[in-house]
Amino acid sequence: MEIFSYGFMQRAFLAVAMAGLLCSTLSFFVVLNRLSFMGAGISHAILGGIAIGVLLDINPLYTAGIFAVFIALAIGTLTRNGRMHPDTVIGVFFASGMALGVFLISLQEGYHPELFSLLFGNVLAVTAQDLWFLGGLKVLVLVFVIIFFKELLAISFDEELARANGLPVSVLYMGMLVSLALTVVVSVLVLGVVLAAALLVIPAATGHRLCTNYRSMLFLSLGVGLGSGFLGLGVSYRLDVPSGAAIVLCAALFFFLSQSGRSILGALGSPKGGREAPPGGERNGHEH
């Protein structure tokens, strides 16, 4: 319990709790919509936004947030209206965003510790100002998800049916991408650019392997996200290792344990064995 006697550890646990809750919630939709590469692409592309903040002497998180939203909207527009394959568009922004970041960083003189923290993650250096920023993004994203949860679920399972029922599919899809972009910024604060996409995939992937419906998948995703965050932070404190890496490794451990659990269920003859479709039924809509 001496961990909580330090102010920086209190802020770290609060940041991990908020990031774990938000990332696990969006992870549910990332896995259902097969947007894993989207999360990885945005997380690396926003290096350009971080570098802009450093160059202009502005908080890099602010410029990273704006840059991430721009990248998400650009990818969504090109893939849906430009009829380009998502992997191609994401790959272009992935490379160009990182190249822009490297180019701008090379123009800077001196050492910038905040840049190193955002690249590789340093949740122990989270400030009170960072927590307010993180909390604001969390509220924005969760409000959107809660209000449009059924609609987002509908387009995740069957986009054509959702469009036939009169849902604004394109608007909801863009909203989901913006939410994903803002969540990436939150995860960068905790895990860094290199590992940011991990909590956007692993929690829901773990739930997908063990659950037979979307409710249990969502709750298990939340449990894995929060559990791996707290456990990883504790391991980081005890072993003096990078917190971002410890959190991701704990999440990966939960995933591999879920693989073992699935194998056991299959050996026992459970109907879950061999099932590859998303919980709640087959996804008949377009693959994004």
N, C-alpha and C positions, 0 to 999 in steps of 0.2 A: 504493500500500500504506500510505501515511500515514494513511488512513482508520481502519485498525485500531489505530492508536497511541492513539486516544482511547477512554476507557472508555465514554462515552455512545454512541459508534458501535458498539462491540462489543456492548453491550446491545441496540442497535437492530437489528443484523443477527441476533442470536439471537432476538429477538422476531419479526422478519419471517419467519425460517426456521420457527419453530413455528407461527405464524399461517398462513403459506402452506401448510404441510403439512396442517394441520387443515382449513382452509377448502377446499382443493382436494379433499380426501377427501369432505367433506360436499357439496361442489358436485356431485359425481358423482350422489348420490342426489337432490339438489335438482332437477337438470335432468331426471332420469328420472321423478320423481314430479310434475313441474310445480309446484314449491313456491317459485318465484322470488319471487312476491308475498308469500309467507309470510315469507321472510327479510327483505324490505324492511319489512314490517309490524312484525315483532318489533324490528328494529334501531331503528326510529323510536319505537315504543311504549315502549322501555325508558328513554326520556328521563325518564319518571316515576320509575323506579327509581333513576336517577342523582340526580335531584333529592331523593329521600327520603334518600339517603346524605349529600348536602350538608347537608340540613336537620338531620339527626341527628348530624352530625359523624362519620360512619362512612365508610370507604373506599367511594366510589361504585361501584367495580367489584363489591364484595360484594353490595350491595343491587340493583345492576343484574342480577347473575346470578340472584338469587332471583326478582326481578320478571320476568325473561325466561322462566324456567321456568314461573312461574304463568301468564303470557300464553300460552305454547305449549300447556300443558295445557288451559287454558280454551278456546282456539280449537279444539283437537282434540276436546274433549268436545262442544262446541256443533255442530260440523260433522258428527260421526259419530252422536251420539245425539239432538241437537236437530233434525236434518234441515234445517239451514240451509246455504245455499251458502257455500263457503269465502271467496269474494271479499267477501261481505257481512260476515261475522264479522271477517275480517282488517281490513276498512275501519273497523269500529267500534272495535276495539282500537287500530288505528293512530292514529286521531284522538283517542280518549279518553286514551291513554297520553301522547301529546305534550301534550295540553291539561293533564293533571295535572302534567307536568313544568314547563310554563310557569307554571302557577299557583303551584306550590311555590317555584320559583326567584324569582318576584316577591316572595315573602315574605322573602327573604334580603336582608340589607344587606351592602354591601361588594362587593369583587371576588374571584371565585373562579377562579384560573387553571386548576385541575384540571378544572373544569367546561368551560371553553373548549377544553381539550385533548381531552376526551372527545367534544365536539360535532364538532370538525373534524379531530381526529387530530393527534398529535404523538409519533411513535414515538421521537424523539430524547430525550424526557423520561421514557422508561420507566425505572423503578427496579428494583433487585434484588428487592424485594418483589413488584412487578408480574410479574416473570419467574417467580417461584415460583408465583404465582397462575395465570398463563397455562399453565405447565407442568402444574399439577395438573388443570386443565380439559382440557388436551390428552390426558393419560393416561386420564382417565375416558371421554372420548368415543371415543378410538381403541380402547380395550379393548372397549367395547360394539360398535363397528363390526366389529372383527376377529372377535369371538366369534360374532356374528350376521350376518356378511356374506352368506352364502348365503340366509338367511331374508329379509334386507332386500332382496336382489336379487330373490327370488321374488315378494314383494308389490309390488315396483316394476314388474315385467313383467306379472304376472297375479294380481291380488289374489284373485279368485274361485277360481282353481285352488289357490292357496296355502291358502285357507280349507278347501277340499275335502280337502287333504292333511293337515289337522289342525294347521296352524300358528296360533299365537295372533296373528292379524292385528292386532287392535285394540291389544294390548299392544306389539307391535313398532312399530306406527305411532306410538303415543305416545312410545315410546323414541326413535324417530327425530326426533320433534319436539323433545323435550328436548335431544337432541344438537345439533340445529340451533340451539336457543336458546342453549346454552352456547357454541357456535361463534360466534354473533353477538357475544357478549360479548368473545370473544377478538379478533374483527375490529374491534370498537369501540376496543379498546386501541391498535390499530395505525392504523386508518383513520378512526376517529371515527364518530359516529352517522350523519352525512350520507352517507358512502361505504361503510358497513359491509357492505351487501348485495352490493357489487360482486364481491368474491372468492368469494362463495357462488354466483355464476352464471357469470361469464365463463370461468374455467378449463375447466369441464366443457362449456360451450357451444362452446368452441373445439375440444375433443376430439370432440364430437358431430358437428361439421361435417366432420372429416377421417377418423374411424375407423369401422371396420366391425364391431367387436365391443367388448364392455364392458371387456375387459382393456386393450386399447390405449387406449380412451377414458379409463380411470382413470389410466393411466401418463402420458398426455399432459396430463391435467388437473393432475396433480402437477407436471409439468415447467413448465407455464404459470404455476401459482401461485407456485412457488418462483422461477422465472426473472424474472417480472414484479416480485416483491418485491425481489429483489437489484438488478435493473436500475433499478427506480424509486428505491430508496434511494440508489444511486450518482448518478443524475441529480439527485436532491434535494440531495445534498451538493455537487455540482459547480456547479449553477445557482442554489443557494440558493432553492429553491422548496418549497412544502409537500410533505412526503414522502407523505402519503396520496393526494393528487391525482396525484403522479408515478407511484406504484405502480399506481393504477387506469388511468391513461392508457397505461402500458406493457402492462397486461393487455388493454386494448381494442385496442391495436395488434396484439397476437398474434391476437386474434379476427378483426380485419379482414384480416389476412394469411391466416388460414385460409379466409376467404371467397374470396380470390383463388385459393388453392390448390384449393378445391373447384370453382371455375369452370374452372380449367385441366384438372382431372380430367374434368369434364363435356365439355369441348371435345374431349378425346382419346378420348371414347367409353367412359370407365370406368363400370362398373355403379354406382359410387358417385353419379354424377350423378343428380340428381332424387330421391334417396332422402331421405325426411323422417322415417322411423320411428326410434326409439331404437336404438342398437347392440344386437344380440343378438335382435332380433325385434320384432314389433308389441306394443304395450302394450295388453292387453285388459281390464285391471282398471279400477276406478273412477278417474276423474280427481279428484285431491284439490285 
